[in-house]
Amino acid sequence: MTRNFILYIVSFVVYVLGQVFFKNLVMFNTGFCFLYVAFILLMPIETSNLFLMIAGFAIGFTVDIFYNSLGLHAFTMVFIAYLRNFWLGTITPQGGYDLGALPNLPSQGVQWFLVYAVPLVFIHHLILFLVESGGTLFWYSMLKTINSLMFTMTVIVILQYLVPQRSRA
Amino acid sequence: MERLFNFLYTYRAFFTFLLLEFFCSWLIIQNNQYQSTKYFNTSNSVVASINSTEESIREYFSLRDINAVLSKENSLLRNKLEERNQWLYLLKLNQTDSVLSKRFEYVNAKVVNNSTRYYKNFITIDRGTDAGIQPGMAVISSAGAVGKVKSVSEHYAVVISLLNIDELVSSVIKRTGHFGTVQWEGTNSSIASLKYIPRHVKPTVGDSVITSGYNAIFPPGIFIGRIKEFKLREEAPFYDIKVELAQDFGKLAFVEVIKYQQKKERDSLERSTIDDTK
C-alpha cells in the first residue's frame, strides 16, 4: 500500500510537470495534449471510486492553477474518475479481470485499451471545452475535442510503449 | 436515523461525486468574476517561477524577434520625443502641466506566461503589488491594447487577455467617431469582432479602431486594430464587423501596465451621479 502510494505521488508530480512544461504544445491551433488524464485512467482496476475522485480532483485542481482556469480541469477530472469504474464494469472481458491487473496496454492489449480510453478521454475533452466556452461555440469545441482526442491518445499509447509498464499492481 | 446513515454510506461515492462537482462549479463561477486577488492561479510565486523557467527557455529562441520589435519601438519613441520637444520649443512651453503629465504612469513588465488558444486566455507578467500594480489596470504593448489586470500577488500579476471571450473593451472607430465594443470570438487569435455599431454608420475596410476611454481602464486612443471586413445583414440593428488585431498575441514578450492616477476620483464621481439620479 505504502509503496503504491509513493508511486502515485511520484507519477502525480511527473504528470503535472509534464503537462505544465508542454502546455504550449498545440497542434493546428486546436489539438491540445491533456496527458494528465492518464493518471486516473491507468490506476489499478480495483481502485475505489472515492479514491479515484479525490485523486482526480487533486490533479485537476493542480493543473487548473497553472492554466488559470480554477475548477475547470478539477470538474472534468472528477467526472471522469466517477465514470471510470462503471465503464470498466461495462467492458469487462469474458472471464473478468485478473486480480490486481492494471487497465493498461501491456496487460490488456491495444484493442481493449482503445475501447476503454477513447470514450473517457473524449468525454473529458468535450466537457472541458464546452464548460470553458460557457456552452457557446459548440462546433468549434467539437473540432477542438476531436483534434485533442487524437493528440492525447497518440501520446498516451506511445508513452506506454516507451516507458516500461507494470502489468500488476 | 440509522437508516439515513446507512443510505448515505451505501451511496457515499455518488454523494462525494456530487459534493466535489458542486465545489468545482462554485470555483468556476467564482473564477469567472472579474478582478480579484486570488492565490490559486499563476500569480502565485511558486507557480509563476516554474512558468518563468519555461518562458526563459522559450524566450531564448525568440530573442531576435523581440529585439527587432523593441528597437523599432525605441526609434518610434525617439521620433515622438523629438517632435514633442520641437513643439514645446515652438510654443515656448517649457513646463508641462503637472496634472496632465501625471494622469497616466507606465510600468514595463515581462510576459512570463501566455496562451492564445483557449477560450479564456490569460497572461502572467512579472510585476505585482511591489511595482504598484492593482487589479483593473490596463495593459498595452507597443502595438496596441493587450488586456487588463485580473489579480496580483507581490511579484506577479495575471492579466485577462483581449483574447478572452469574457473581455469587453469600449472602443471607437477613429474616422467616424462611433462607439462600439470589441470582443473576441474565441476562434481566430488575430481577429476580434466590433459590436454595436449602428446601421447609419459607414465604416470602410482599414479604419482604425481605438479605445474610447469611456470605461476608465484604458486611456482613450490606444490602438486595437483595423477593420478587416464588415457585413450588414437585413433587419439587423448593428453591423457585424471583424477587426484585425494590431498585437500578435502569439509573440507577446514585453508589455506596459498603465496606472491611471485619477481612476478612483472618476469612479466615485460617476457612481455618486448614478446614485443621485436613482
Interface residues (C-beta under 8 A of the other chain):
Chain A: V20 F21 K23 N24 V26 N29 T30 F32 S48 N49 L50 M53 I54 F57 G60 F61 D64 I65 F66 Y67 N68 S69 L70 G71 L72 A74 F75 V78 F79 Y82 F129 V131 E132 S133 G134 T136 L137 Y140
Chain B: R12 A13 T16 F17 L20 E21 F23 C24 S25 W26 L27 I28 I29 Q30 N31 K38 F40 N41 T42 N44 V47 I50 N51 E54 R58 S115 R117 Y118 Y119 K120 F122 T124 V158 I165 G186 T187 S189
